[in-house]
């Protein structure tokens, strides 16, 4: 997968937005002001594509135990976030999209009922 495919998929999510709140290199995708994906563009340019996604704490550990390309993300809660090295080719694109879906759903799940209802 390339960054444009990731970007298009993230932005296809209801009410998803993109921006660079931290620096000019880290593309961040949010829903209702809450992050669900981070992509360090400087790494993509170097051929070291990765994405950091929110994850259920139990699933976070399961993924790290099962795959070498999944590890705690920098600058985020290691309990709730994983970084996935896409460039290593360990995952099919469909699995990456499933992980993005899971991340988006985790953010929606944590919202108030009133706000959540606008996304479901």
N, C-alpha and C positions, 0 to 999 in steps of 0.2 A: 504494500500500500504506500501511496505517497501522501504528502501533507495536504494536497488539494482534496484528495478523497476523504481524508480524516476531517478536514475543515467542512466540506460539503455535508458530510454525515452529521457532524455535531450541530451545524446550523439548521439541519432539517428537523431537529427536535423543536417541539412547541416552545415558543418564547425564548429560544436560545439566542445568546448574544456573544460577540467576541470582542476582545480588546487586549491591550498591553498594560495592565495596571502596575506591573512590577518593573519592567524594563522593555527595551525595544526588541528583545530576543525571545521572550516567553509569551507565546500566544495562549490566552486564557479564554475558555468557554464557560459561560455562566447561564443559569436560569434563575430568574427572580433575584439577581444579585449574588447568587451563591455559585461557587466554582464547581464544575463537574469534570473538567479536563484541562490539562496544561501540556503544551507542546513547546519544548525549547528549540526554536527555529535554527539557532546557531549549530546545534547538534545535527539537525536534519541536513543542513548545508554541508556538513563534514561527512555525511554518510552514516551517521550514528543515530538514526531515527529512534525516538522514544516518545512515549506519552505517559503522563501521570494521571491516574484515575481514582476516584473515590470508590471504596469497596466495603462491603460488610466485613466486620472484624474477623469472623470465623473463616469466611471465604478468602480474606486477605492472606491468612496463614496457610490455608490449603493451597492457594496458587503459588506461594513462595516455596512451599515444600515440593510441589509437583514440577515446577518449571525453573530452569536456570535463568531465564530471561525476565523474571519477575522478582523485584526486590523493593525494599522500603524507599520511598521517594525522598529526595532532598527538600528541606524547608517545609515539609508538610507532616501531619501526624502519621507516624508509622503504624498506628493502630487502624486507621481508616483509609490510607492511601497506598497505592502501589505504583511503581514505575515499571513499564513494560518496554523492553528493548525490542523494537519492531525489526530493526536491521539484521538481527541474528537469524531471522527466518524460521523461528521455532513455531510460529502461529500462522494459521490460515487467516485471510482477511475477515472471514465471517466471525471468527472467534474474537478478533479485535473489536468488531462492531458490537458483538454481544457484551463485551466488557464496557464499552462506551454506554450501551443501553443500561447496564447495571449501575454504572456511576450516576447517570442522569436520574434513574429511578430512586437511588439512595438519597439524592438531594431532594427530590419531590417528596419522598416518604417522611423526611424530617420537617417539612413545612406544616404550618397550621392547617387545620381542616378547611377553613375558608379559602386559603391560598391554594391548597392542594386540589380542591374541587375545580379550580380554573384550569388545571393541567390534565385532569382525568376525564 
